[in-house]
Amino acid sequence: MADFESVFRENKGFIYKYLLKLCHNQSLAEELTQETFFRAYMNFSNVRNESKISVWLCQIAKNTYFSWYNEHKRFNSIDEAGGVADSLQLEELFIEKELSEKAFECLHELEDPYKEVFMLKVLGQVSLKDISKIFGKSESWARVTFYRAKQKLTEKMR
């Protein structure tokens, strides 16, 4: 089993980029990356499968982001709405926010590995080749799983 320091060195850039794609804020991504690795360090002794460490870290990062998002979404919507000049823009913002929250809810309802592959590909902008390596599967498995995840998400969004 690799030591935590080497796991950190090998994955910190990837996790930071993944979180940056989720939150679109550099300082927040840095903060969430630190929190992710803190949580990972606290549970590192529980890791059973070394080949899946990057998937495990992505799950921690995703959960860290959604915990932060759920704690702050009330304030974010107020801040975003504060700069809106007219009711039409406010209505559009509301609809957009509702759709994105619905999409996140539907995404969370997907079972693994569809949810993880979709999040890595779309939110983390990880290539299908890299996703296949993360899961220890073929590139065609990653492609098919991503395609099926898109289909399942589309069905849930209807």
C-alpha positions as CSV (number, residue, x, y, z in Angstrom):
1,M,0.0,0.0,0.0
2,A,1.3,3.4,-1.0
3,D,1.9,6.0,1.7
4,F,-0.4,8.9,2.0
5,E,2.2,11.4,0.9
6,S,2.7,9.7,-2.4
7,V,-1.1,9.4,-2.9
8,F,-1.4,13.1,-2.3
9,R,1.4,14.0,-4.7
10,E,0.0,11.8,-7.5
11,N,-3.6,13.0,-7.1
12,K,-3.6,16.6,-5.8
13,G,-3.6,18.2,-9.3
14,F,-6.3,15.9,-10.6
15,I,-8.5,16.5,-7.6
16,Y,-8.0,20.2,-7.7
17,K,-9.0,20.3,-11.4
18,Y,-12.0,18.1,-10.7
19,L,-13.2,20.4,-7.9
20,L,-12.5,23.5,-10.0
21,K,-14.8,22.2,-12.7
22,L,-17.5,21.7,-10.1
23,C,-17.3,25.0,-8.4
24,H,-15.7,27.4,-11.0
25,N,-13.7,29.2,-8.2
26,Q,-10.0,28.8,-7.7
27,S,-9.8,29.7,-4.0
28,L,-12.8,27.5,-3.2
29,A,-11.3,24.6,-5.2
30,E,-8.1,25.0,-3.2
31,E,-10.1,25.0,0.0
32,L,-12.2,22.0,-1.0
33,T,-9.0,20.1,-2.2
34,Q,-7.5,20.6,1.3
35,E,-10.7,19.4,2.9
36,T,-10.8,16.4,0.6
37,F,-7.3,15.3,1.4
38,F,-7.9,15.9,5.1
39,R,-10.9,13.6,5.0
40,A,-9.0,11.1,2.9
41,Y,-6.1,11.2,5.4
42,M,-8.5,10.5,8.3
43,N,-9.8,7.4,6.5
44,F,-6.7,6.3,4.7
45,S,-6.3,3.2,6.8
46,N,-9.7,1.9,5.6
47,V,-8.7,1.8,1.9
48,R,-8.8,-1.8,0.8
49,N,-8.1,-1.6,-3.0
50,E,-5.1,0.5,-3.9
51,S,-6.0,0.5,-7.6
52,K,-9.2,2.4,-6.8
53,I,-7.7,5.2,-4.7
54,S,-8.3,7.9,-7.4
55,V,-12.0,6.8,-7.6
56,W,-12.2,6.9,-3.8
57,L,-10.6,10.4,-3.7
58,C,-13.1,11.6,-6.4
59,Q,-16.0,10.4,-4.3
60,I,-14.6,12.3,-1.3
61,A,-14.1,15.4,-3.4
62,K,-17.6,15.2,-4.8
63,N,-19.1,14.7,-1.3
64,T,-17.0,17.5,0.0
65,Y,-18.2,19.8,-2.7
66,F,-21.9,18.9,-2.3
67,S,-21.7,19.3,1.5
68,W,-20.3,22.8,0.9
69,Y,-22.9,23.5,-1.8
70,N,-25.8,22.4,0.4
71,E,-24.5,24.6,3.3
72,H,-24.1,27.7,1.0
73,K,-26.7,27.4,-1.7
74,R,-29.2,29.6,0.2
75,F,-26.6,32.4,0.4
76,N,-25.5,31.8,-3.2
77,S,-28.9,32.2,-4.7
78,I,-29.5,35.4,-2.7
79,D,-26.1,36.8,-3.9
80,E,-26.8,35.8,-7.5
81,A,-30.4,37.3,-7.4
82,G,-29.1,40.5,-5.8
83,G,-27.4,41.6,-9.1
84,V,-30.4,40.9,-11.3
85,A,-32.2,44.0,-12.6
86,D,-35.6,42.9,-13.7
87,S,-38.1,40.1,-12.9
88,L,-37.6,38.4,-16.2
89,Q,-33.9,37.8,-15.5
90,L,-34.8,36.7,-12.0
91,E,-37.3,34.2,-13.4
92,E,-34.7,32.9,-15.9
93,L,-32.1,32.6,-13.0
94,F,-34.7,30.7,-10.9
95,I,-35.5,28.3,-13.8
96,E,-31.9,27.7,-14.5
97,K,-31.2,27.0,-10.8
98,E,-34.1,24.7,-10.6
99,L,-33.0,22.7,-13.6
100,S,-29.4,22.4,-12.3
101,E,-30.7,21.3,-8.9
102,K,-33.0,18.8,-10.6
103,A,-30.0,17.6,-12.7
104,F,-27.9,17.1,-9.6
105,E,-30.7,15.2,-7.9
106,C,-31.1,12.9,-10.9
107,L,-27.4,12.4,-11.1
108,H,-27.2,11.4,-7.5
109,E,-30.0,8.8,-8.2
110,L,-27.9,7.1,-10.8
111,E,-26.2,3.9,-9.5
112,D,-22.5,3.3,-9.6
113,P,-20.5,3.2,-11.9
114,Y,-22.8,5.3,-14.1
115,K,-22.8,8.2,-11.7
116,E,-19.0,8.2,-11.2
117,V,-18.1,7.8,-14.9
118,F,-20.5,10.6,-15.8
119,M,-19.1,13.0,-13.1
120,L,-15.5,12.2,-14.1
121,K,-16.2,12.8,-17.8
122,V,-18.5,15.8,-17.6
123,L,-17.6,17.6,-14.4
124,G,-14.0,16.5,-14.1
125,Q,-13.4,16.5,-17.9
126,V,-11.4,13.3,-17.5
127,S,-10.8,11.4,-20.8
128,L,-12.4,8.0,-21.4
129,K,-8.9,6.5,-21.5
130,D,-8.1,7.9,-18.1
131,I,-11.5,6.8,-16.7
132,S,-10.8,3.3,-17.9
133,K,-7.5,3.3,-16.1
134,I,-9.1,4.6,-12.9
135,F,-11.6,1.8,-12.9
136,G,-9.2,-0.8,-14.2
137,K,-11.5,-1.5,-17.2
138,S,-11.2,-1.2,-21.0
139,E,-11.7,2.1,-22.8
140,S,-14.8,0.6,-24.6
141,W,-16.3,-0.2,-21.1
142,A,-15.8,3.5,-20.2
143,R,-17.4,4.7,-23.4
144,V,-20.4,2.4,-23.1
145,T,-20.8,3.2,-19.4
146,F,-20.7,6.9,-20.2
147,Y,-23.3,6.5,-23.0
148,R,-25.6,4.5,-20.7
149,A,-25.2,7.1,-17.9
150,K,-26.3,9.8,-20.4
151,Q,-29.3,7.8,-21.4
152,K,-30.3,7.1,-17.8
153,L,-29.9,10.7,-16.8
154,T,-32.0,11.9,-19.7
155,E,-34.7,9.4,-18.7
156,K,-34.7,10.7,-15.1
157,M,-34.8,14.3,-16.2
158,R,-38.1,13.8,-18.1
